[in-house]
Amino acid sequence: MTIATDQVPDGLHELEPPTRFSRSLLWRLQRASYQAQGLLAWRTGGVPFQITSNPFIARCYADVIAGLVRDLHGAAEPPRRPLQLVELGAGSGRFGFYLVRALCAAFERDGLARLPFRLVMTDLVERNLAGWADHPRLRPFVEQGVLDFAVFDAEHPAPLALRVSGEVLAPDPAGSRW
């Protein structure tokens, strides 16, 4: 909804003309806040996350992903490389933890354990990646090779340089299987 300047109530001032959200003042303030606070943004209650970062939601996603993998695997030859799952803006890392744990369980349960996958948690804030890499609950998944990390900036998308494996993920123009 756009409010014309002449409709702004007395005592209020328009901060900027109608603009695309990614170019707005609010976007810049939000970005600066995440960069300044890092993982503390979630610890202080400033960012709500329970509705999207909980074990139930992660298990639902894992079941959908495992179903897709079953369907894809049944239709063609085995994949030549791990299935790369990228979480954009992983923030606190809670959802990534719940998801990678649920994926390991779903793949084991559904007989997909031999099919390799890797969850790549991404964020704009470098300190968040360092925090995940040091987190003792994420470490076992990193050691199994099913979890990696990369910086992703939605304003300047680029190939993902994975921190643990050293690989670079970029669009595959040939569209090869996984």
N, C-alpha and C positions, 0 to 999 in steps of 0.2 A: 504494500500500500504506500502510495506517495502522497505526502501532504504538500500542497502548494505553499510557497513562502507566505502568501497573504493569508493562509489559514493557520499559521503557527500561533498558538494562544499567546496572549500578552505576557510578557516577562520571560518567554522562552525564545531562544535564538537557534536558527538552523546552523549546524556546525559545518555542513558541506552539502553541496547540491546532490541530488540523487546520483548514485554512482554504483558501479559494479562492486560487490562485496570485497573481492580480492584486491581492490584498489582503494578501499575505504579507510577512514581513520580507525574505525573499530578493528579492522583486520590488522593494521599496523600495531595498534596497542596490544591486541591479543598475542601477536607474534613476539613482541618485545617482552611481554609478561612471561610467556613460556620460556624464552631464552634466559631471562633473569632468574626465574625460580627453579628451572630444571625439575627434578623429581619432587621437590618440595611443593609444587603446585597441587599435587594429589595428597600429600601428607597433611596439609593444613586445612583440607576441606574446601579449598578454593575451586576445585574442579570436580563436579559430580561424575561418578564413574560406576556406581554399583549396578545400574540398569544394563550396562553394556559389558562390564568386566566382572563376570561371575561364572562359577563353574557350570551352571545349568546352560547358559548361552553358549559357552565354549563347547560343551558336549554336543549341543545341537549342531553347531558349525562343523564339528569333527565328524558327526554322522553324515552330514550332507557331503562333505569332502570325501569321506571313505566311500560313499555310494557312487560319487562321480568317478573315483579311481577304479572301483569295481567295474563300472560300465565301460570306461575307456580301456581298461586292461582286457576285458572280455572281447572287445571288438577289433583288436589289432595286436601287432607284435609287442613284446615288452618294451618299456621305455629305455632309451639309451642313456639317460641321465636322471638325477633326482627330480621329482616334482618340486618346483619352487613355489612356495606360498609366501606372499609378501603382505605383511601387515603395515599399512601406511599410518604413520603417527601413533606409534605404540605407547607413547606417553609413559605411564608408570610401569608398564611391563606386566601388569597383572593379567590382562586378557591373554597376552602372548604366553605366559606361563600356563594358564589354564588350558589354552588351546593346544599347545605342544604336548602337554600331559594327556589330554583327551585324545589327540591324534595318535599318539603311541598306543594307547589302550584300544582305540577303535581299529587300528591297523592290525594289531595282534589278535583281537577278537574276531575280525573278519577274514583272517588268513591272508592279509596283505603285507605282513611283516617283511617279506622279501622285496617288496617294492620300495625303493628309496624315496624319501621326501625330506625337505628342509623348509622350516619356517624362518623367514627373514623378518625380524622386527626392525622397523625403521622409525626415525624421528628426525626432526630438524635440529634438535638440541644435542650437541656433542656430549655434554655431561650425562645425558640420559643413557647414551650408549655405554659410557664408562661405568655407570651405575649398574646396568644390566650385566655387563661382562664380569663385574665383581660380585654379583649376587649369588649366594650359595645355593639357592633353590633352582637357579637357571643353569648353573655350572654343569650338572650331570647331562643335560640335554645338549649343551655345547660339546661336551666330550664324546657324546654318541654321534655327533655330526648331524643332528636333526634341528639345530638352532644356530642361527648366525645373525649378525647385526650390520646395519648400514645407515648412513645419513641419507635422508631424502628431504628435499626442499621443494614443495609443491609449486613455488613461484619460479623455480629454475630446475625443472626435471632433467635428470641426467642418468646415465647408467649407474647401477648400484655397485659400489665397491665393497664387497663383503669383508668384514673385519677379521673373522676367524679363518676362513678358508683362503682368503686372498683372491677369490674369483670375482669376476665382474659380470653382473647380470644386465643384459641389454636386450631390446627387442630382437627377435630372430626373424630376419626377412624371409628366410626359407620356410618358416612355419614348421620346423621339424618337430617330431614327437617329443614332447616334454623337453 
